[in-house]
Amino acid sequence: MKITICSKTLSFLFILFLTAFFSTPISEACHAIDKAALLDFKHKITSDPSNLLKSWTSTSNCCTTWEGVACDSSGRVVNVSRPGLIAGDDFITDTSMSGTLSPSLGNVSFLRFLELSNLKELMGPLPPELGKLSHLTHLFLDANKLNGSIPTTFRHLVRLQKLYLDSNYLSGVLPSTVIETLTSLSELGLSGNQFSGSVPSSIGKLVLLTKLDVHGNRISGSIPPGIGKLKSLKYLDLSENGITGSLPSSLGGLSELVLLYLNHNQITGSIPSSISGLSSLQFCRLSENGITGGLPASIGKLSKIQRLILENNKLTGKLPTTIGHLTSLTDIFFSNNYFSGKIPSSIGNIQNLQTLDLSKNLLSGEIPRQIANLRQLQALDLSFNPLELESIPTWFAKMNLFKLMLAKTGIAGELPSWLASSPIGVLDLSSNALTGKLPHWIGNMTNLSFLNLSNNGLHSAVPVEFKNLSLLTDLDLHSNNFTGHLKTILTKSVQFALGRFNSIDLSSNMFMGPIDQNIGEKPSTASIQSLILSHNPLGGSIPKSLGKLRELEVVELVGNGLSGTIPVELSDAKKLQTIKLSQNKLSGGIPYKVLNLDELQQFNVSQNQLSGRIPPHKAQFPPSAFMDNPGLCGAPLPPCRKFGRISSETEDGGQESGEARPVAIHYTILQQNMAIGKLAVLLLKLYPTRTMFYDVVVLSSILLFVEVQEEKDESNFHYDKLLNNYLLKLVKRLSRLIPMLENH
């Protein structure tokens, strides 16, 4: 339910009424002061792409020809309405204006209605001069980029009934001296700004208030007890702030309240039993706080409640049986608390219930059979409770569930066959003790869009019937014993744009590869965001076509026995945030473009056979992301040593001649010198010829020179070329000496 939309719709109809009423023929021309003020407002507008103010000219009558302006019978402007979003029966106009609010608007002294909302680009502060508009009843400036604080002059707007300043950049405290004087206010919208401080206690003086929306600010402190004096209040939204303290018992006095949103704060303490006084309440959201204690039995008196959201708190104790009295309830969200004991059978009385989420609690015992009476129930989530089910109750087959979540509830054995004929579209049976094969009838579950069977003991290949799951978008089979090829999964059917994978996690199984080189061209993977295949014996190389997956954000191919190079084409997947390729046999260098993807946050290529200089990169990665690659060097690993003016990797992954080629491991030169020295002694004993001795001496000299040059951080292409030539000659000669060496 969105009361905001309803209120603004009524306001729009009111605008049309005012425009029609005040646009009747008048005896007087537009007042000169009003006209000058509005022309000055137009002058402060720097951009008007839809020509909202085109008709506002100095030569025309503002009362008769100016669009969005209406006057009374004496020629005084009473209505200015130029919103950026207008909706009619068969049209929607969405536009903008840039500029600032002219202080001259304060001179339109008979103005009653000012609507400049949703213009998006109105900037600057709220002019204090607006406080002179003593006749103003409606002020809509929401959805702009206004900044600064609420002027204290607004305390003079004593006739103001509706004030909307939502979705701007306004800051400062909510001025108590202003709030307490606006006693005619029925609706106050200040959400989506940067207001700080506490809700002033003077809010209790606004006894006509029906709507108070301050969500999405930086409000702190506790909820003032005086809020209970707002007997006409129907809509209260203080969510997404930093409110502390406990819920005042005076809240129970708001008998007209329909919507109560206090979620995403730091509220503590218990839910007062006076909550039973909220007899009109339909929507209650207290989630994402630190509320403790039990759920009072008096909650059973909220006869009109439809949605009750208490998740992510610290609530304890048993669920009261009185919850079964809430026959209007459609949604219960109690997850991530500390509720214990059995699920009350009285829940079966809530005939309109569509969603029951009791996950992540301490509930135990049998699931009451009365839940099967809930014919409207579509989503049931009992995951992560110590229910010790052993098996899914057979009476579940009688329910018409779309979503069934029973992760870590103690289920064991094989998947029940009644699932084959169920309409379930979301199924999570992860972290249980399921065994056996993935049955062929899985292909009959054609409504499946989400399937999570991870952390079980399932085995065998994925049956070919899996291809029938044309609506499946999210698949998680990690940590099982599945075998076979990935082809069955990756070639599943799709229904046009439906059924394309969002995520696949097949890690920690026994799937065999290689990965299809055309994986990036499969219809099923066209929209994939996360691909996790780690710890499967896939082998082969990384497909270049992964770069064609334009939505890909996560790719994890850890411990897959992959060889070959990291394809530079991977950089074409511009949305990549996570790349994990560790524990493989990858060789070559790290492509510059891959390491410098704009969105990249996690990167790990440790424990491979990569070599060369790590390309310069913007993101910060730890040394552990590159460790155990004997050929890698450069930040964040130790710096590279250089010799020979040969080439270095350029930004496009190619080689540029004339640059210093990085040598990954400086100690290889010392190792070569030592090896050649030993070889020289051996050869002089076995094959004392001047030719071989000459080769050994010259080669050692070149290596020694290169080592000295490195210490001076210099390079010399000539000596590098000599080194290569003599190494080749030495290899040829050694090949002829192998038989002799073996005999000695």
PyMOL commands that set and color helices and strands:
alter all, ss='L'
color gray80, all
select helices_A, chain A and resi 3-22+32-43+103-107+128-132+152-156+176-179+201-205+225-229+249-253+273-277+297-301+321-325+345-349+369-373+394-398+417-421+440-444+464-468+487-490+519-521+523-525+544-548+568-572+592-595+623-625+667-686+690-711+717-743
alter helices_A, ss='H'
color red, helices_A
select strands_A, chain A and resi 45-47+69-71+77-81+85-87+92-94+97-100+113-115+120-125+138-140+145-148+162-164+169-173+187-189+194-196+211-213+235-237+259-261+283-285+307-309+316-318+331-333+338-341+355-357+362-363+379-381+403-405+412-413+426-428+433-437+450-452+457-461+474-476+481-483+503-505+530-532+554-556+563-564+578-580+585-588+602-604+609-613+631-633+641-649+655-663
alter strands_A, ss='S'
color yellow, strands_A
deselect
rebuild
show_as cartoon
